[in-house]
Amino acid sequence: MAATSDQIRATVAAYIDRFNAKDRDGYVGLYAPDATLEDPVGSEVRRGRASIGEFWDSVQSMTEGVTLVPVGDPCVAAGEAAFRFTILNVLGGDRYAMDAIDVMTFDDDGAITSMRAFWDAADMKPVSD
């Protein structure tokens, strides 16, 4: 039986919450053991929780702080979800924002089986206080 829309929405909410809480184990645990991650689209596809954990470590080491701010509700259909959010980064003490869209597929239990992130660093803009 496929994951329900409610299960998928709960996983997406947990994805945002655990990322923002800097909960590495919780974030990685949302993925199926053999899941793939392509962030951003066009970059190396990572496979499996160990590689996704390495991705987490890399992202966290590149910035003084990063937060995902959801924009609207996820669109869920046929065991997949797409959702928009703003990435807020702190780099060199300055704040920057960039819009992104994640597209995910899920297994029957609601675990993420694939994640593709659509964003372009050229779209990053300074945020004034």
C-alpha positions in Angstrom: 0.0 0.0 0.0 1.4 3.4 -1.0 2.1 6.1 1.5 -0.9 8.4 2.1 -0.9 12.1 1.4 -0.9 12.7 5.2 2.2 10.5 5.6 4.0 12.4 2.9 3.0 15.8 4.2 4.2 14.7 7.7 7.6 13.6 6.2 8.0 16.9 4.4 7.2 18.8 7.6 9.7 16.6 9.5 12.3 17.2 6.7 12.0 21.0 7.2 11.9 20.8 11.0 14.8 18.4 11.4 17.0 20.4 9.0 16.3 23.6 10.8 16.9 21.9 14.2 20.3 20.8 13.0 19.2 17.2 13.7 21.5 15.3 11.4 20.4 11.8 12.5 16.7 12.7 12.3 17.1 14.3 8.8 19.1 11.3 7.4 16.6 8.9 9.1 13.8 10.3 6.9 15.4 8.7 3.9 15.0 5.1 2.8 18.2 3.1 3.2 18.9 3.2 -0.6 17.5 6.7 -1.3 19.0 9.1 -3.7 19.6 12.8 -3.3 20.5 15.3 -6.1 21.1 18.7 -4.6 21.1 20.8 -6.7 19.8 19.1 -9.9 22.7 18.5 -12.2 25.2 17.7 -9.4 26.4 14.3 -8.3 23.6 12.0 -7.2 24.2 10.7 -3.8 22.9 7.2 -2.9 22.2 5.8 0.6 22.1 7.2 4.0 25.9 7.4 4.5 26.3 9.5 1.4 23.3 11.7 2.4 24.9 12.2 5.8 28.1 13.3 4.0 26.0 15.8 2.0 24.5 17.1 5.3 28.0 17.6 6.7 29.1 19.5 3.6 26.1 21.8 3.6 26.5 22.6 7.3 30.2 23.3 7.0 29.7 25.8 4.1 27.7 28.3 6.0 27.5 29.9 9.4 23.8 29.1 9.5 21.2 27.9 7.1 17.4 27.8 7.5 14.7 26.5 5.3 11.5 28.6 5.3 8.5 26.9 3.6 6.5 29.0 1.1 2.9 27.5 0.9 1.9 23.9 1.3 3.5 20.9 -0.4 1.8 19.7 -3.6 1.3 15.9 -3.1 0.2 13.5 -5.9 0.7 9.8 -6.7 3.3 9.2 -3.9 5.4 12.3 -4.7 5.6 15.8 -3.4 6.9 19.1 -4.6 7.3 22.1 -2.3 8.8 25.6 -2.4 10.9 27.2 0.2 13.4 30.0 0.8 16.9 29.1 1.9 18.3 31.6 4.3 22.1 31.5 4.6 24.6 33.4 6.8 27.9 33.8 5.1 30.7 36.0 6.4 28.2 37.5 8.9 25.9 38.6 6.0 22.4 37.1 5.3 21.3 35.8 1.9 18.1 34.3 0.6 17.4 32.1 -2.4 14.3 30.3 -3.5 14.3 26.6 -4.1 11.9 23.7 -4.9 12.4 20.1 -3.7 10.7 17.2 -5.5 10.6 13.9 -3.6 9.3 10.4 -4.0 8.3 8.2 -1.1 8.1 4.5 -0.2 5.0 2.8 1.2 6.0 3.8 4.7 6.5 7.5 3.8 10.3 7.4 3.8 12.0 9.6 1.1 13.3 7.4 -1.8 14.5 10.3 -3.9 15.0 14.0 -3.5 15.9 16.5 -6.2 16.5 20.1 -5.3 16.0 22.9 -7.9 17.9 26.0 -7.2 20.7 28.2 -8.7 23.3 30.0 -6.5 23.2 32.9 -9.0 19.7 33.6 -7.6 21.1 34.2 -4.1 20.4 37.8 -3.0 21.4 39.8 0.1 18.8 40.2 2.8 18.7 43.5 4.6 17.8 43.6 8.3 
